[in-house]
Amino acid sequence: MMITPRTQGSPLWPFPPEPTPPGPWPPFYPEPPLRPERPARPGPAGPEPDPQPGRPAQNPAMAPSRIWFDPRGWPEQLYERLLDRRIVMVHGHLDGDAATRLAAQLLTLDAEGTAPIRLEMQNLSAELPAALSVMGILDVARGPVTGYAGGRIEGPALGILAACRHRRAYPNALFVLSEPRVSFDGTVTALASREEQERVMLGDLFGRIAGVTGHDVDQVRADARRDTLLGVAEAITYGLVESQATPRSLPGLSGPAGPAREGGDGGGDGGPGPGDEQPGGDRDGNGEHD
């Protein structure tokens, strides 16, 4: 059976085309006359007709859908939940502004109590002055700070890791011991002053790394000039980290558990012990946070 489209009343052509006069338009017509608008038909208001009648309607099943919905403010809420667990996250490039925010979080946790703090370092690089400012905050923190390194940690960011009391590395961590690259301009006197400042700050950075690794400062400086790349095993041998992070031993669950590390925290990964599961800890066993 063959179906032929209708010429009148077809949904593709709601109105018949108007005839056009033959030949060119008269000179007094600058453009073809516009078709007068048809008055609105009385009746209940309905959906407006499709401006392109020949276009097929979109199948609702084929409409695009958003799989991941980003609520507003979700990063801030997530970081607040981590701070409630005394966990601080730092990643990316640490400049002066980022170092100020990181220092504010560490000082806030330090003011709340002396429970352990977990510093998560993910793919971190840092400017030399910014790294030294955070290292100063870690030096005066009352609670023990455990640094967890993941991804690529390079340059002055290694000083932040070295300033932590305990240092753990995730299996995918890479450590690049290198000298920071700085550039500045100005007068001869200003250049000489800046060079002396950089020399002093580099001495503080390499001295801190040498102190935790047990190497000589000159050896650390020579390794930094060669851009030494260390995996987790090499970093443990070098003394930069203490151990690799392992899953915590949970009651009723079987799985690998690392031995308790120095400091008596009881966690296989060097994290807070059972009395510090909640913010502030409950070392006295009285149901209240210390």
N, C-alpha and C positions, 0 to 999 in steps of 0.2 A: 504494500500500500504506500503510495506517495502522498506526502503532506506538502501542500503549497502554502506559502505565507499569504496572509491577507494584505491587501493594499490599504484598506480602510479599517480603522479601529484596531490596527495591530499595535501591540505594546512597544514595538520598535519605532513606530511613527504615530504619535498621538494626534498630530494635526497634519493634514495634507499640505504638501509644499505649495507655496504661492507662485503663480506664474510670473516670470520676469519679462519685461518688454524687450523685444528684439532690437539688436543694434546697440551702439554705444549710448551712454547716457547723454541727455541734453546738456548743453554747456551751463545752464543755470542750475544744474544739480551738481554740487561739488562732490557728493558721495551718494550711494544708494540710499533711498529713504528707509528709515527704520520701521519695523513692523510695530503697530500699536500694541500696547500691553493688553492682554485679555483680562477683563474684570474677574475678581475672585469669585468662585462659585459659592453660593451659600451652603452651609452644612457644617458638620462637626469638623474640627481641625484635625488634620492627619499629618503623617510624615510628608515632608517636601519631596517632590519627584526628583529622581536622579538626574543631575545636569547632563549626564552622558547616558542616554537611554540604551545605547547599544552595548554598554559594559555589563558583563554578567555580575550578579551579586556574589559577594565573597562568602565562601563557605565558613561558618563559624568554627568548624573543627580545624580549619587551616589558619586561623588567626594567630599571630605571634603571641607568645606568652612569656612572661618574665619568670625565669626559674629562680633567681636569687634576688630577693627584695632587700634593699639596703635601707634600714630605718635610720632616721636622722640621729646623729650622736652616738652611733654604736661603738666607734673606737673609744670615746671617752668613757662610756659605760663599762666596756671591757677592761680598760686600764684601771678604773675604780675598783672593779671586782678583784683584779690582781693585787692592787694595793691593800685591799682588805685582808688578803692572804699574805701580806708582807712580801710581795713579789714585784720587782721593778723591771720593766722591759726597756731595753735600749737597742736601737738598730740604726743602720744607715750611717751617715756622716755626722760626726759630733762636732759642731761648731760652738761658738760662744753662747748663742741663745739656747741651743739644745743642752749644753752643759749646765746652764742655769736651771732649766726645768728638771734635769736629772738630779742636780744637787738639792733642789727644793723637795723632791719626792723622798730622797734619802734622809734629809733632815726632818721631814715630817714623821717618817717611820721611827727615826731615832728619838724624837720627842715623845712618841707614844709608848715606848718601853724598850727594854733591852733584849727582846726576843730576836732570834736569828732573822736575817734578811737575805732574800734570794735575788741576786742580780743576774738577769738573763741578757746575755750579749749575743746578738745575732747579726752577722755580716756587718761588722762594725769597723769603721775607720774614724780617725779623730785628728783634729788640729792639735798641735803641741800645747799651746796655752790652755785649751779646753780640757785636754786630758789631765794636765797637771792640777787644774782646779778641782776636778772630780776626785783625783787621787788624794788631795788634801782633805776632802770630806770623808772619804773612806778611812783615813788615818785616825780621825777623831770620833768615828761612830762607836757607840758603846756596845751595841749588839754585834755578834759575829756575822760577817757578810760572806756568803758563798757565791762565787762567780761561776756561771755556767756559760761556756763558749760553744757557739754553733755557727756553722758557715765559715766565712773568711774573716779572721781577726788580724788586722795588720797595723803596722806603724805604731804611733803613740798609743793606740787603743790597747796594746799589750801592757802598757803601764797601768791602766785601769784594772786589768785582770791581775797583774802582779800585786796590786794594792789590796786585793781581797784576801781575807784570812784563809779561806779554802778555795781551791780552784778545781773545777771539773770540766770535762770536755765531752761533747756529744760525739758519736761515732763519725759524723760527717765534718768535723771541724778541721780547719786549716789555719795555720799560724804563719804569718809573714813577718819576720824580723827585719825591718828596714828602717832607714833614716827618713825622717819627714823631709819633704821637698817644699821649700819656702822661697819666695821671691819678694823683694821690696826695692824701692828706689828712694832717692832723696839726695841730700848733700853728702859729702865725704864723711863729715862728722856723724851724721845720722846713720849712715851705712855702717860705720865702725861700731856705733852704739848698739844697733840692732844685731849685728853679728856677735857681739859679746853676749847679748841677752840670749840669743839662740844657743850659744855654746854652753851657757850656764844651765838652761832648761834641758838641753840634751844630756848634760852630765847628770841631772836629777833623774831623768827617764832611764838612762842606761844603768845608773847606780841602783835604782829600784829593781830592775830586771835582774841585775847581777846578784842582788841580795837574796832573792827568792830562788834563783837557779843554782847558786853556789859557784858561778863562773867569775872570772876576773872581768873588771869593767872594760879593759882593753879588748878582751876576747869577745865580749858582747858587742862592742862597737865595731869590731872587725866583721863579725857575722852580720851586723846590720848593713854594713857597706856592701856586702855580697847579696843582699836581699834573700836571706836564708828562708827556705820554705820547709815547714815542719808539719807532718801529720800528727795524729793523736799519739801514736807510739813514740815518734821522735820527740814530741813535746814533753811526754812523760820522762823519757830518758834525759832530755835537756834540763828538766826541772821546772819547766814553765807551768805545767799543770800537775796535779797530784795523781789523778786517776781519771778513768773514763766513767761517765755517768751510767749507772745501772738501774734497772727497775727496783722500786722499793718492795721489800718483803711484806705482803699483806696477810693477815690471819685468814686461814681457810683457803688460800690460793696457793697453788704450786707454781714455781717459776724461779728463774735465777735471781739470786740476791747477793749483792756484794758484801764483803765483811765490813763491820763497823770501822769507820775511819777515826783518825785522831781528832779528839775534841769531844768524844762521848756523845755524839748526837744520835746514835742508834740507827741512823738511816743508811741504807746501802749506797745511796748516792750522795751522802754528805749533807743532806738537807736537814730540816728541823726534825727533832725527835718526836715521840708520841705526845709529849706534853706540850708541844708547840704546834699542834695541828690547827688550832684556831688562832686568830690574831692575838698576839700578846702572850699566848701559851697559858698552861695551867699546871705549873710545876708543883704547886702545893697540894693539888688534888682536892681543892675545896669548891670546884665548880665555877670559880671566877678567874677571869683573865688577870695575869700579873701586870 
